[in-house]
Amino acid sequence: MTELQSQGLRLVDPGAGAASRRGGAGPSDHKAVTVDGLTLMVPVHTATAFSSPFVADAPGPDGRSLLRRNSIPIASIAFPRAPRFYGLQTAEGIPYNQIATLHGADVLATTVLQTCIRYESRRKACKFCAIGQSLAAGRTIARKTPAQLAEVAKAAVELDGVRHMVMTTGTPPTPDRGAQILCESAQAIRAAVDLPLQAQCEPPDTDAWFQRLKDSGVDTLGMHLEVVGEDLRRQILPGKAEVPMARYWDAFAAAVAVFGRGQVSTYLLAGLGDSAEALLATSRRLLDLGVYPFVVPFVPISGTPLEDHAAPTPDFMRSVLEPLGAMVADAGVRASDIKAGCGRCAACSTLSRYEAPLAA
């Protein structure tokens, strides 16, 4: 599975399962694939995927497909189908899938604010980010209102059995860095439906926002480092690097005090230049605080400055995920214990498969 996620997948039938997206807010250039009961987001629209040794045959009448490595059959796989709520629209005529989308097999995800002060400046934009592409292509709307999010979340639960929801946001020009609009959104969603929620934003200006988010109905919080080396941060995410690492560490500790061990997480993107040793050392520090270090393989997204950057090799991913899985298990902050969000979904990384004996 680690090899499949690193090297990507060629599709005999590109239309198999739910439609995939090229470009835009992540996970993008992927397709959801269920292998051995685990749903993974696997790159299908990248240069690495186009030359991948893994090929999926067209699905049969039962919806299953044969996964081959070159010409050798290795597994039976399935592609989650488009959810029923995608066929609905609001009273204003906005399709539900422009407000929130299905990630993995049972996760609803939305970018509440589809604009970002970082992205709007060529000098400050994260080099891997494509948040503005979805908006420019007309696949989403710039601001999802709390009422719209509540309406779609309720339909997704009732029609498609969605089990938890991720709300992320572009960073607005306010010191709370998006926490306020996440609070408003969470309040509306939880008033409409009992759905565990994860909120994701940069560390806000004051730790008081963590309790406000919790009180609004947010169960778990994501504050994403992505890159850990100082020079690499300034190179790849120059705008976000203006928020010093010291603020992230303080914010992680304060957030864990509110949400609990294992209910605060951060993305670490493997393959952008941080060494395995740096990723593991940072993960150890995070785990000591009670933060889940969600290490995922970097996927180059078309239309970004890093679209031609190589994906990490399977060997590199294993050199990180295997020891990290043991560290996570020892710390008692496994993916299966997270109440909501990317770590619980686990589709963008095979880390969860390394967290238990024989899982790898």
Secondary structure, 3 states (H helix, E strand, C coil): CHHHHHHCCEECCCCCCCCCCCCCCCCCCEEEEEECCEEEEEECCCHHHHCCCEEECCCCCCCEEEEEECCEEEEEEECCCCCHHHHCECCCCCEHHHCCEEECCCEEEEECECCCCCCCCCCCCCCCCCHHHHHHCCCCCCECCHHHHHHHHHHHHHHHCCCEEEEECCCCCCCCCCHHHHHHHHHHHHHHCCCCEEEECCCCCCCHHHHHHHHHCCCEEECCCECCCHHHHHHHCCCHHHCCHHHHHHHHHHHHHHHCCCCEEEEEEECCCCCHHHHHHHHHHHHHHCEEEEEEECCCCCCCCCCCCCCCCHHHHHHHHHHHHHHHHHHCCCHHHCCCCHHHHCCCCCHHHHCCCCCC
